Amino acid sequence: MAARVEDAITAAAQQNRIKQLGFLDERQCAIAGEICRKNHFEPFRFWGGYEGASRVLLGCFPDYVDPEQTDGLWEILGLTFRYRPVDKLSHRDFLGALMSLKVKRETIGDILVGEGICVLFALPSAAELILSEVSKIGRVGVSVSEELPPQLPLEQNLLPLSGTVASPRLDAVVAFLTNAGREKAQQMIRQGLVAVNCEAMENVSAAVDPGSRLSIRGYGRYRVETFDGVTKKGRLHITASQYQ
């Protein structure tokens, strides 16, 4: 893992080549981000095909490339499976079918399953195989197309949260999201159990920006929507969403 990240940094910094490492989980993202920082390499970003993805690519970019750009920059394809809503399929069903094709796990990103629809993100090599070979998931017939629906299945399963926090500090936000005390939140952060935008964050006083995505081990994944207005007691109104 470390050698692959360092090779990607070298390709971007010294050879002016864009280098992307295929889909990483949250633990791998934390390791990759730490290696980039130790090498004083800043133009890197994680992206999984949509905001809030849990499995993401690491992209290392030359200085002339804007790492915040998404269109046409990332080697990620979105595939949509459609089937009868009466046929209930799960994440495990889709992943099992792909593994039976000998598709490598690092070539597959998030698998978002809804009623009669599933959206999957993949590297081009895996997407090509899926498009040519997959017509059934288990015993259920499916159609597969290289497109994304107007709304991802995941976006239909967000639990809205609202309340107040003392400040936009990370410990205050984590305490609110988990319904834990401030001291417990600080403990989780210092233990490396909290990631912000796919990067482990151990600074309890780090500021959380609207739009930030938080992953809290043992609790789930969240997106901070807004800090909007102050109460009479000086606390901030916060709105957020929890991925179900």
Summary of the structure (lengths in Angstrom):
residues: 244
radius of gyration: 19.5
end to end distance: 29.9
largest distance: 60.9
contacts: 736
relative contact order: 0.13
helix: 30%
strand: 32%
